[in-house]
Amino acid sequence: MLVALYLAAIVAANLSVVYFGPYASIINSFVFIGLDITTRDALHERWEGRNLWGKMALLILSGSVLSWLLNRDAGRIALASFTAFAASGAADTVVYHLLRHRPKLWRVNGSNAVSAAVDSVVFTSVAFGSFMPLIMAGQFLAKVAGGYLWALVLNRVYWRRAQAQER
């Protein structure tokens, strides 16, 4: 379920940027990318110790390939998405691991803040071919706010259910 949610969100984000341009990326950052960076943390916990890096790489690649297959004009955006998610995913995984002794929402939101910064700079630079500080700042703030909101939602729905199943 989380994998399908992740892929649907990234494909929707990528294709809407193709259709609506750079400013759509700020709205996407709140709705879709905030969801993706938070979902990635839930998958991190589920996959840890079971080929985490390989599964994450395949997940990121799949989102980009699906975007391109659905719209061949999305090539540059799909490449930007892959590059940004690979870089931000690595940063997210390291920070999430470093915060492993903190409460779950600390881990999620702390790693999301770092990954949002990396993703915003890399995606904008590759997708639009230039340094766009207002778009980058807007994306960063939207990703952090969206990630926080999605962390609260997933905490209520997914993580609590997982804890109940462990008992």
N, C-alpha and C positions, 0 to 999 in steps of 0.2 A: 504494500500500500504506500509506504513512504517513498519508494523508488518511483512509482507511477506519479505520485504527487510532485516530486522533485522534477521529473522529466516534463510533465505538463506545464509546470510553472516556467521552466527555462525556455521551452519552445515558445510559449505564449509571449514571454518577455522579448526574446530574440525577434520574433516575427513582427511584433508591434513596433519595435524600433525601426525595422525595415520599412514599414508602412508610414509611420508618423514622425520619424526623425529623432534627433538627439534629445529634445525636450521630453519625449515620451519615456526616455530612460530614467528620468527622475521618478515619475509615477510608478513605472515598473520596479524601480528599486525598492519602493515601499511595499508594494503588493506582492510581487513575484520573487524578487531577489532576497528580500527579508525572509520570505518563506524558505527559499532554497538554502541560505546559509544556516538557518536554524534546523532545517531538516537534515542537513549534512551532519550536524552534531548528533542528532538522534541516530543516524546511520553509523556514525563513528562509534558510538557506544555498542550498537548491535554487532558491528563487524570487527571490533577491536580484537586483535589476535588471530583473525581469520582472513588473512590477505587484505587488510584494510586499504593499503596503498593501491593495490591492483584493482580492487572493486571501485574505489573512488575515481581512479583514472578512467576506468571503463564507463562509469556513470557520467562523468564530465564529457567524455568523448561522445557518448550516445546522445546527449542533449544537443550538442553541436551538429552532429551528423543528421539527426532528425530534423533540426531546423533547416538545414541545407536541402534535405530531401523534399521537405514540404514546400520550399520556395528557393529555387536556384539563385535568386537575386540576394539571398541572405548569406552568401559566402563570406563576405568580409565581417559581417556581424557574428556569424557562427565561429569564425576564426578568433575574433576578439573575445567572444564568450568563452571559448575553450582556453585561450591563453590566460584570461583574467581569472577564470575559475580554477585553473591549475595552480596559478601563483597564489591566489587568495586561499585556496584549499590547503595548500602546504602550510601557509602561515596560520590558518585557522587550526589545523591539526596540531601543530607545535604548541600554540598558546593554550588550546583546550587541554592538551596533555599536561602542560605546566601548571594549569589550574585544577588538576584532577582531585586535589584534596579540598577544594572549595565546594560550597553548595552548587547544585546543578545550574540554577539561574545565573550564578556568578560565572561559571565555566562557559555557558552558552553566550551570554552577553559580552563577556570579556573577549572571547575568541571572535565573536561577530564584529566587534568594533575594529579589531585589527584586520580581519578579512575584508570588511567593508572599505577600509582605506586602500588596501592593496587592489581590490577589485575595481574600485572607482577610477583610480589612476590608470591601471592597465587597460581596462575595457574602453574607456574614453579615448585614450591615445591610439589604440589599434583600430577601433571601430570608425573613428572620425578623422584619424590621421593628423590630429593636432592636439595641443595642450589647451584644454577648455576648463579653466579653473572654476567658473560658475557651475557648469554641468557636473564637474567632479565633486564640488562641495555639496551641491544639491543631492547628488546620488549618495554620497557618504551619509549625510544626515537622514535621508529617507531609508537607507539600508539599516542603519542603526535603530531608528524608530520602528521600522517594519519588523526587523529581527526581534526587537524587544516584545512587540505585540504578538508575533507568532510564537515566541518562546513561552509567553503566558498561556496561549491557546494550547500549544503542544504539551505544556506542563500539565494542564488540566486533563487533556484527552489521552495522549500517548504515554507519557512517562508515568503517570499515576496508574494507568492500566498495567503497564509493564511491572511496576512495583507490586501490584496486587497479585499478578501471576507468579512472581518470585516467591511469594509467601506461602 
